[in-house]
Amino acid sequence: MLLGQLPAGGPAKPNAPPTKEAQEDEQVEEAAGDTAAASPSPGGLLEPYLTQPLRYRLLYDLLTYPPDEVGEGRERARFEGLSREELQVYLGLAGAVGEVAERRAEAVAEAELPTDLGEMLTSGDPALLQEALARLEEQEPERDGPLHRRAQQILVEVMHAPDRPARQRAAAGDALAALGDPRFDPERGSLPARWWDPERRAWVDEPTLGFVRIPAGPFRMGSDPRKDRMAFDDEQPQHEVNLPYDYWMARYPVTVAQWRAFVEATGYDAFDKAVLHDPDNRPVRWVTWYDAMAYCAWLNDRLKDLSRQVSGVSGQASGNSKEARRFWEVVASGRYRVTLPSEAEWEKAARGTDGRIYPWGDEFDPDRANTEEAGIVITTAVGAFPGGASPYGVLDLSGNVWEWTRSIPKGYPYDPADGREDWQADARRVVRGGSFANNRRVARAAVRFWYYPLDWGRYYGFRVVVVPVSGSDL
């Protein structure tokens, strides 16, 4: 907590004028006293911040993430530049946020969900799911109560357990969508706010809202038929491609909830309404290439707005690491923008630098991807195949839905300067990753297919990337 970092200036010499530091410290102490008087009880100064944590998530993050800069005292003070009134709120929150979080965690841990109710939630039977939801609402009408949160917790654990059957993980994902998926923040376009770490059995914040950094450098693109006998001709020859810039790939494909946030914010209606029929945490489908690009343009502006809000709280970018601050800095700079990934950006994020065949390695595993072999025959909640993570932690790159890229299909070797990244051309566009209806051969990281930009269908969606403006050719 940041209260432990309040500046502690030394005492002024007797009979000497107080130093600037001492005056400032006196103001801090006075503000702390004022805040104590305005206790964080319901109806007090802090109530909106404590009862609406998602709405005030940026301030919450400011208070709780551990700084990693060098220096001491004011050099590390996160509240530098706040007004007196803001400082009062800050100090009160710093003391109250931890207590509120602890009380809520204890209540959730103590809540007991009936065994049969948990089984019904993960049964995969729509009728049993609806019955379970009705029982849960009858026992606890408040959807934010400890019983609901305990149900969410159980479902998240099931969905992120690689040893659970794929069908059960998929069912847990759908139940989670019905209850409200706690991984996503509806106040910020339903982008990821946190993810579940199954090894630590703990939530981990997503200070970059689900964007994962892919470091600059070379990687092996395409397939070598001597290693991969399933390779298609258009994947050859395997060759080295250098991407000389860092970029940030979305951890998940764009979800139905994220698409809905875009539609509600913009009034965009030039799309097939079947887009909104799937559960909120599944990947959006039935979108054209132009639909995907329209979403990218909106999200680009939305992230810029968020970056200004982040910087406006403390004069610094939000996040719990230098990595996160760097992300928000490049978003705010205007040198990077949100768009669809190129083929090369997509493939590097999917397989890393070692030329592996699948995101997780060279051997296919039906428990790691929503493909034909999984037997689910429909999309699943994003992240329901945690064993399929790429070397960078990006998920759902094999199966689930085909994903639009901004690239025009051309032969290898890959050359970004040969016109294949011309986003204004009226041309076919490459899709990557395969879908729930495709088999292991098509779900390989090097596989390429294409559609016309006005095509749409039940098998393909998209994910987004944050790349340099020059890299996106926009």
VOGU-421117 format. One record per residue (C-alpha): residue in three letters; x negated, y, z negated. Coordinates in steps of 0.02 Angstrom, whole numbers, plus 50000, padded with zeros to 5 digits. Layout:
BEGIN
<rec "ala",<X,Y,Z>>,
...
//
This chain:
BEGIN
<rec "met",<50000,50000,50000>>,
<rec "leu",<49942,50173,50036>>,
<rec "leu",<49969,50242,49862>>,
<rec "gly",<49802,50164,49820>>,
<rec "gln",<49722,50279,49949>>,
<rec "leu",<49783,50445,49882>>,
<rec "pro",<49637,50568,49883>>,
<rec "ala",<49557,50590,49714>>,
<rec "gly",<49461,50753,49714>>,
<rec "gly",<49344,50788,49569>>,
<rec "pro",<49396,50905,49427>>,
<rec "ala",<49356,51089,49446>>,
<rec "lys",<49222,51162,49336>>,
<rec "pro",<49284,51247,49176>>,
<rec "asn",<49332,51431,49202>>,
<rec "ala",<49297,51413,49389>>,
<rec "pro",<49426,51442,49526>>,
<rec "pro",<49504,51278,49580>>,
<rec "thr",<49430,51204,49736>>,
<rec "lys",<49535,51177,49893>>,
<rec "glu",<49529,50990,49859>>,
<rec "ala",<49588,51013,49681>>,
<rec "gln",<49732,51124,49737>>,
<rec "glu",<49784,50992,49863>>,
<rec "asp",<49773,50854,49734>>,
<rec "glu",<49881,50956,49616>>,
<rec "gln",<50011,50970,49755>>,
<rec "val",<50006,50782,49779>>,
<rec "glu",<50033,50751,49594>>,
<rec "glu",<50175,50878,49590>>,
<rec "ala",<50255,50798,49742>>,
<rec "ala",<50241,50627,49660>>,
<rec "gly",<50328,50695,49507>>,
<rec "asp",<50467,50772,49611>>,
<rec "thr",<50491,50606,49700>>,
<rec "ala",<50500,50510,49538>>,
<rec "ala",<50641,50625,49486>>,
<rec "ala",<50729,50587,49649>>,
<rec "ser",<50724,50400,49620>>,
<rec "pro",<50755,50277,49762>>,
<rec "ser",<50924,50228,49693>>,
<rec "pro",<51075,50221,49809>>,
<rec "gly",<51127,50398,49854>>,
<rec "gly",<50954,50468,49820>>,
<rec "leu",<50829,50551,49936>>,
<rec "leu",<50760,50385,49999>>,
<rec "glu",<50921,50290,50028>>,
<rec "pro",<50930,50307,50219>>,
<rec "tyr",<50750,50249,50236>>,
<rec "leu",<50776,50098,50126>>,
<rec "thr",<50948,50044,50186>>,
<rec "gln",<50910,50066,50372>>,
<rec "pro",<50733,49994,50388>>,
<rec "leu",<50746,49960,50575>>,
<rec "arg",<50797,50139,50612>>,
<rec "tyr",<50650,50205,50513>>,
<rec "arg",<50531,50065,50561>>,
<rec "leu",<50395,50184,50620>>,
<rec "leu",<50384,50266,50450>>,
<rec "tyr",<50394,50096,50367>>,
<rec "asp",<50246,50037,50473>>,
<rec "leu",<50150,50195,50429>>,
<rec "leu",<50170,50155,50245>>,
<rec "thr",<50130,49971,50245>>,
<rec "tyr",<49994,49928,50370>>,
<rec "pro",<49816,49914,50304>>,
<rec "pro",<49698,50042,50380>>,
<rec "asp",<49535,49981,50452>>,
<rec "glu",<49440,50143,50485>>,
<rec "val",<49280,50187,50395>>,
<rec "gly",<49277,50327,50269>>,
<rec "glu",<49358,50364,50104>>,
<rec "gly",<49486,50480,50027>>,
<rec "arg",<49554,50607,50148>>,
<rec "glu",<49459,50534,50293>>,
<rec "arg",<49576,50384,50280>>,
<rec "ala",<49733,50474,50219>>,
<rec "arg",<49881,50429,50328>>,
<rec "phe",<49988,50572,50263>>,
<rec "glu",<49869,50711,50316>>,
<rec "gly",<49970,50852,50394>>,
<rec "leu",<50139,50805,50319>>,
<rec "ser",<50245,50946,50250>>,
<rec "arg",<50284,50956,50065>>,
<rec "glu",<50457,50884,50092>>,
<rec "glu",<50389,50744,50202>>,
<rec "leu",<50257,50707,50072>>,
<rec "gln",<50391,50685,49939>>,
<rec "val",<50481,50559,50047>>,
<rec "tyr",<50316,50475,50090>>,
<rec "leu",<50263,50451,49910>>,
<rec "gly",<50433,50387,49859>>,
<rec "leu",<50437,50264,50001>>,
<rec "ala",<50262,50204,49966>>,
<rec "gly",<50320,50152,49794>>,
<rec "ala",<50489,50085,49846>>,
<rec "val",<50462,49993,50009>>,
<rec "gly",<50360,49854,49930>>,
<rec "glu",<50486,49829,49789>>,
<rec "val",<50633,49822,49909>>,
<rec "ala",<50542,49699,50023>>,
<rec "glu",<50498,49588,49874>>,
<rec "arg",<50676,49586,49809>>,
<rec "arg",<50747,49542,49980>>,
<rec "ala",<50618,49403,50005>>,
<rec "glu",<50659,49329,49835>>,
<rec "ala",<50846,49332,49873>>,
<rec "val",<50820,49244,50039>>,
<rec "ala",<50707,49112,49962>>,
<rec "glu",<50834,49076,49825>>,
<rec "ala",<50983,49065,49945>>,
<rec "glu",<51035,48884,49973>>,
<rec "leu",<51106,48838,50142>>,
<rec "pro",<51213,48678,50138>>,
<rec "thr",<51122,48536,50226>>,
<rec "asp",<51266,48497,50342>>,
<rec "leu",<51278,48680,50392>>,
<rec "gly",<51095,48681,50444>>,
<rec "glu",<51122,48523,50544>>,
<rec "met",<51273,48598,50631>>,
<rec "leu",<51175,48755,50676>>,
<rec "thr",<51040,48651,50763>>,
<rec "ser",<51154,48519,50837>>,
<rec "gly",<51162,48593,51011>>,
<rec "asp",<51351,48564,51011>>,
<rec "pro",<51442,48730,51049>>,
<rec "ala",<51595,48678,50948>>,
<rec "leu",<51491,48633,50795>>,
<rec "leu",<51392,48794,50813>>,
<rec "gln",<51551,48899,50812>>,
<rec "glu",<51616,48803,50661>>,
<rec "ala",<51452,48832,50569>>,
<rec "leu",<51455,49018,50608>>,
<rec "ala",<51635,49031,50547>>,
<rec "arg",<51591,48943,50384>>,
<rec "leu",<51441,49055,50359>>,
<rec "glu",<51544,49212,50386>>,
<rec "glu",<51678,49148,50267>>,
<rec "gln",<51550,49119,50130>>,
<rec "glu",<51459,49282,50162>>,
<rec "pro",<51547,49417,50266>>,
<rec "glu",<51392,49528,50260>>,
<rec "arg",<51283,49475,50408>>,
<rec "asp",<51130,49549,50325>>,
<rec "gly",<51154,49451,50164>>,
<rec "pro",<51032,49323,50093>>,
<rec "leu",<51129,49171,50156>>,
<rec "his",<51128,49235,50335>>,
<rec "arg",<50945,49277,50319>>,
<rec "arg",<50908,49105,50250>>,
<rec "ala",<50997,49028,50400>>,
<rec "gln",<50894,49137,50518>>,
<rec "gln",<50736,49086,50427>>,
<rec "ile",<50775,48900,50446>>,
<rec "leu",<50816,48921,50631>>,
<rec "val",<50657,49018,50664>>,
<rec "glu",<50554,48882,50579>>,
<rec "val",<50639,48746,50681>>,
<rec "met",<50616,48840,50845>>,
<rec "his",<50431,48870,50812>>,
<rec "ala",<50390,48692,50757>>,
<rec "pro",<50302,48603,50902>>,
<rec "asp",<50337,48433,50823>>,
<rec "arg",<50525,48458,50832>>,
<rec "pro",<50615,48387,50986>>,
<rec "ala",<50632,48514,51126>>,
<rec "arg",<50821,48500,51126>>,
<rec "gln",<50828,48541,50941>>,
<rec "arg",<50715,48692,50963>>,
<rec "ala",<50826,48751,51106>>,
<rec "ala",<50983,48729,50999>>,
<rec "ala",<50902,48827,50858>>,
<rec "gly",<50863,48968,50980>>,
<rec "asp",<51045,48979,51035>>,
<rec "ala",<51106,48979,50854>>,
<rec "leu",<50980,49116,50816>>,
<rec "ala",<51051,49221,50957>>,
<rec "ala",<51226,49202,50882>>,
<rec "leu",<51166,49253,50708>>,
<rec "gly",<51050,49392,50769>>,
<rec "asp",<50870,49353,50814>>,
<rec "pro",<50759,49438,50683>>,
<rec "arg",<50609,49439,50800>>,
<rec "phe",<50682,49584,50900>>,
<rec "asp",<50719,49765,50855>>,
<rec "pro",<50884,49831,50925>>,
<rec "glu",<50831,50008,50883>>,
<rec "arg",<50685,49995,51005>>,
<rec "gly",<50764,49917,51157>>,
<rec "ser",<50769,49744,51076>>,
<rec "leu",<50582,49729,51101>>,
<rec "pro",<50487,49609,50986>>,
<rec "ala",<50457,49683,50813>>,
<rec "arg",<50378,49528,50734>>,
<rec "trp",<50340,49346,50768>>,
<rec "trp",<50337,49191,50661>>,
<rec "asp",<50170,49110,50622>>,
<rec "pro",<50208,48925,50590>>,
<rec "glu",<50037,48889,50516>>,
<rec "arg",<50050,49024,50384>>,
<rec "arg",<50240,49008,50375>>,
<rec "ala",<50251,49196,50375>>,
<rec "trp",<50311,49340,50482>>,
<rec "val",<50180,49438,50577>>,
<rec "asp",<50218,49615,50635>>,
<rec "glu",<50213,49657,50821>>,
<rec "pro",<50140,49834,50814>>,
<rec "thr",<50128,49834,51005>>,
<rec "leu",<50309,49776,51024>>,
<rec "gly",<50259,49610,51098>>,
<rec "phe",<50125,49668,51220>>,
<rec "val",<49969,49560,51216>>,
<rec "arg",<49800,49626,51274>>,
<rec "ile",<49715,49533,51415>>,
<rec "pro",<49531,49585,51418>>,
<rec "ala",<49442,49649,51573>>,
<rec "gly",<49330,49531,51669>>,
<rec "pro",<49325,49388,51795>>,
<rec "phe",<49426,49228,51799>>,
<rec "arg",<49451,49081,51915>>,
<rec "met",<49604,49102,52025>>,
<rec "gly",<49686,48966,52128>>,
<rec "ser",<49658,48778,52127>>,
<rec "asp",<49515,48660,52161>>,
<rec "pro",<49590,48499,52236>>,
<rec "arg",<49444,48399,52168>>,
<rec "lys",<49505,48440,51992>>,
<rec "asp",<49691,48463,52026>>,
<rec "arg",<49760,48337,52150>>,
<rec "met",<49931,48420,52144>>,
<rec "ala",<49863,48581,52220>>,
<rec "phe",<49958,48657,52365>>,
<rec "asp",<49866,48729,52516>>,
<rec "asp",<49912,48910,52477>>,
<rec "glu",<49824,48895,52307>>,
<rec "gln",<49657,48866,52393>>,
<rec "pro",<49515,48900,52390>>,
<rec "gln",<49487,48925,52206>>,
<rec "his",<49384,49083,52188>>,
<rec "glu",<49327,49211,52060>>,
<rec "val",<49428,49372,52042>>,
<rec "asn",<49372,49515,51933>>,
<rec "leu",<49500,49625,51848>>,
<rec "pro",<49394,49771,51787>>,
<rec "tyr",<49520,49838,51663>>,
<rec "asp",<49608,49784,51504>>,
<rec "tyr",<49796,49766,51521>>,
<rec "trp",<49941,49714,51411>>,
<rec "met",<50059,49573,51460>>,
<rec "ala",<50229,49550,51376>>,
<rec "arg",<50225,49398,51261>>,
<rec "tyr",<50397,49344,51326>>,
<rec "pro",<50498,49365,51485>>,
<rec "val",<50624,49508,51478>>,
<rec "thr",<50777,49448,51380>>,
<rec "val",<50962,49473,51405>>,
<rec "ala",<50967,49590,51254>>,
<rec "gln",<50826,49695,51326>>,
<rec "trp",<50915,49706,51493>>,
<rec "arg",<51076,49758,51403>>,
<rec "ala",<50982,49896,51312>>,
<rec "phe",<50922,49962,51481>>,
<rec "val",<51097,49956,51556>>,
<rec "glu",<51176,50043,51407>>,
<rec "ala",<51043,50178,51404>>,
<rec "thr",<51047,50217,51590>>,
<rec "gly",<51217,50165,51656>>,
<rec "tyr",<51130,50057,51785>>,
<rec "asp",<51261,49946,51867>>,
<rec "ala",<51188,49887,52033>>,
<rec "phe",<51165,49708,51971>>,
<rec "asp",<51258,49544,51961>>,
<rec "lys",<51357,49544,51798>>,
<rec "ala",<51312,49360,51772>>,
<rec "val",<51151,49435,51703>>,
<rec "leu",<51238,49467,51536>>,
<rec "his",<51321,49297,51513>>,
<rec "asp",<51175,49205,51432>>,
<rec "pro",<51132,49216,51246>>,
<rec "asp",<51037,49375,51202>>,
<rec "asn",<50868,49294,51168>>,
<rec "arg",<50858,49195,51330>>,
<rec "pro",<50766,49265,51481>>,
<rec "val",<50871,49375,51592>>,
<rec "arg",<50917,49297,51761>>,
<rec "trp",<51011,49344,51920>>,
<rec "val",<50904,49500,51946>>,
<rec "thr",<50828,49560,52110>>,
<rec "trp",<50651,49626,52126>>,
<rec "tyr",<50724,49801,52135>>,
<rec "asp",<50823,49772,51975>>,
<rec "ala",<50662,49720,51889>>,
<rec "met",<50571,49875,51950>>,
<rec "ala",<50714,49986,51889>>,
<rec "tyr",<50696,49910,51716>>,
<rec "cys",<50508,49940,51721>>,
<rec "ala",<50533,50125,51761>>,
<rec "trp",<50653,50145,51614>>,
<rec "leu",<50541,50050,51493>>,
<rec "asn",<50392,50153,51547>>,
<rec "asp",<50482,50312,51492>>,
<rec "arg",<50547,50228,51335>>,
<rec "leu",<50373,50175,51279>>,
<rec "lys",<50306,50349,51311>>,
<rec "asp",<50443,50419,51200>>,
<rec "leu",<50400,50293,51066>>,
<rec "ser",<50215,50335,51078>>,
<rec "arg",<50256,50518,51043>>,
<rec "gln",<50363,50468,50893>>,
<rec "val",<50222,50361,50828>>,
<rec "ser",<50095,50500,50847>>,
<rec "gly",<50215,50628,50775>>,
<rec "val",<50226,50543,50606>>,
<rec "ser",<50043,50555,50559>>,
<rec "gly",<49949,50623,50708>>,
<rec "gln",<49888,50447,50745>>,
<rec "ala",<49956,50298,50839>>,
<rec "ser",<50051,50167,50740>>,
<rec "gly",<49997,49989,50713>>,
<rec "asn",<49902,49881,50593>>,
<rec "ser",<49740,49877,50692>>,
<rec "lys",<49629,49976,50807>>,
<rec "glu",<49694,49864,50945>>,
<rec "ala",<49872,49924,50917>>,
<rec "arg",<49820,50106,50909>>,
<rec "arg",<49728,50086,51072>>,
<rec "phe",<49886,50017,51154>>,
<rec "trp",<49989,50166,51100>>,
<rec "glu",<49852,50286,51152>>,
<rec "val",<49844,50218,51330>>,
<rec "val",<50035,50221,51341>>,
<rec "ala",<50038,50403,51286>>,
<rec "ser",<49894,50452,51401>>,
<rec "gly",<49989,50427,51563>>,
<rec "arg",<49843,50329,51634>>,
<rec "tyr",<49938,50165,51611>>,
<rec "arg",<50115,50120,51653>>,
<rec "val",<50243,49981,51641>>,
<rec "thr",<50271,49879,51799>>,
<rec "leu",<50279,49700,51861>>,
<rec "pro",<50115,49605,51854>>,
<rec "ser",<50014,49568,52009>>,
<rec "glu",<49982,49386,52050>>,
<rec "ala",<49807,49402,51981>>,
<rec "glu",<49863,49485,51819>>,
<rec "trp",<49997,49353,51795>>,
<rec "glu",<49881,49207,51828>>,
<rec "lys",<49741,49268,51715>>,
<rec "ala",<49865,49294,51572>>,
<rec "ala",<49930,49117,51602>>,
<rec "arg",<49769,49017,51612>>,
<rec "gly",<49626,49122,51542>>,
<rec "thr",<49455,49114,51621>>,
<rec "asp",<49418,48928,51626>>,
<rec "gly",<49529,48875,51771>>,
<rec "arg",<49643,48763,51667>>,
<rec "ile",<49792,48688,51758>>,
<rec "tyr",<49927,48734,51631>>,
<rec "pro",<49928,48876,51504>>,
<rec "trp",<49882,48752,51365>>,
<rec "gly",<49758,48642,51459>>,
<rec "asp",<49741,48517,51601>>,
<rec "glu",<49865,48384,51546>>,
<rec "phe",<50052,48406,51563>>,
<rec "asp",<50158,48392,51405>>,
<rec "pro",<50349,48401,51418>>,
<rec "asp",<50359,48471,51241>>,
<rec "arg",<50261,48625,51294>>,
<rec "ala",<50370,48691,51436>>,
<rec "asn",<50553,48702,51483>>,
<rec "thr",<50541,48605,51646>>,
<rec "glu",<50637,48463,51726>>,
<rec "glu",<50545,48340,51615>>,
<rec "ala",<50613,48422,51456>>,
<rec "gly",<50787,48372,51511>>,
<rec "ile",<50872,48532,51449>>,
<rec "val",<50924,48588,51626>>,
<rec "ile",<50957,48769,51575>>,
<rec "thr",<50857,48916,51508>>,
<rec "thr",<50806,48919,51325>>,
<rec "ala",<50771,49058,51201>>,
<rec "val",<50604,49140,51234>>,
<rec "gly",<50468,49067,51123>>,
<rec "ala",<50558,48900,51099>>,
<rec "phe",<50406,48808,51169>>,
<rec "pro",<50267,48872,51055>>,
<rec "gly",<50146,48735,51110>>,
<rec "gly",<50146,48811,51284>>,
<rec "ala",<50054,48969,51233>>,
<rec "ser",<49917,49031,51348>>,
<rec "pro",<49739,49065,51284>>,
<rec "tyr",<49797,49242,51244>>,
<rec "gly",<49957,49190,51155>>,
<rec "val",<50077,49231,51297>>,
<rec "leu",<50228,49115,51301>>,
<rec "asp",<50350,49042,51428>>,
<rec "leu",<50229,49056,51574>>,
<rec "ser",<50266,48877,51626>>,
<rec "gly",<50448,48837,51661>>,
<rec "asn",<50606,48922,51595>>,
<rec "val",<50621,49049,51738>>,
<rec "trp",<50522,49099,51891>>,
<rec "glu",<50450,49273,51864>>,
<rec "trp",<50442,49412,51992>>,
<rec "thr",<50271,49491,52026>>,
<rec "arg",<50235,49648,52125>>,
<rec "ser",<50126,49554,52251>>,
<rec "ile",<50164,49517,52433>>,
<rec "pro",<50121,49336,52481>>,
<rec "lys",<49956,49330,52575>>,
<rec "gly",<49817,49203,52589>>,
<rec "tyr",<49667,49179,52476>>,
<rec "pro",<49540,49241,52430>>,
<rec "tyr",<49643,49369,52335>>,
<rec "asp",<49604,49548,52385>>,
<rec "pro",<49706,49684,52299>>,
<rec "ala",<49653,49810,52432>>,
<rec "asp",<49725,49716,52581>>,
<rec "gly",<49902,49784,52562>>,
<rec "arg",<49972,49643,52456>>,
<rec "glu",<50001,49762,52310>>,
<rec "asp",<50097,49892,52412>>,
<rec "trp",<50251,49914,52304>>,
<rec "gln",<50339,50021,52435>>,
<rec "ala",<50332,49891,52573>>,
<rec "asp",<50494,49805,52623>>,
<rec "ala",<50422,49631,52605>>,
<rec "arg",<50440,49466,52515>>,
<rec "arg",<50373,49458,52337>>,
<rec "val",<50283,49317,52248>>,
<rec "val",<50362,49231,52099>>,
<rec "arg",<50264,49130,51973>>,
<rec "gly",<50285,49000,51835>>,
<rec "gly",<50422,48882,51893>>,
<rec "ser",<50590,48859,51807>>,
<rec "phe",<50690,48738,51701>>,
<rec "ala",<50741,48649,51863>>,
<rec "asn",<50563,48619,51925>>,
<rec "asn",<50442,48478,51886>>,
<rec "arg",<50266,48474,51819>>,
<rec "arg",<50186,48505,51987>>,
<rec "val",<50278,48669,52012>>,
<rec "ala",<50249,48726,51831>>,
<rec "arg",<50060,48736,51854>>,
<rec "ala",<49980,48907,51826>>,
<rec "ala",<49915,48923,52004>>,
<rec "val",<50078,48885,52095>>,
<rec "arg",<50144,49022,52210>>,
<rec "phe",<50317,49042,52283>>,
<rec "trp",<50412,49191,52354>>,
<rec "tyr",<50583,49268,52376>>,
<rec "tyr",<50648,49418,52470>>,
<rec "pro",<50664,49569,52354>>,
<rec "leu",<50854,49574,52368>>,
<rec "asp",<50871,49390,52323>>,
<rec "trp",<50937,49342,52152>>,
<rec "gly",<50982,49179,52070>>,
<rec "arg",<50996,49071,51917>>,
<rec "tyr",<50816,49015,51920>>,
<rec "tyr",<50717,49176,51910>>,
<rec "gly",<50690,49327,51800>>,
<rec "phe",<50536,49431,51759>>,
<rec "arg",<50414,49495,51628>>,
<rec "val",<50323,49661,51622>>,
<rec "val",<50145,49720,51604>>,
<rec "val",<50058,49882,51553>>,
<rec "val",<49917,49917,51676>>,
<rec "pro",<49815,50064,51738>>,
<rec "val",<49909,50171,51863>>,
<rec "ser",<49775,50137,51993>>,
<rec "gly",<49788,49951,51959>>,
<rec "ser",<49976,49951,51985>>,
<rec "asp",<49962,50055,52144>>,
<rec "leu",<50105,50165,52084>>,
//
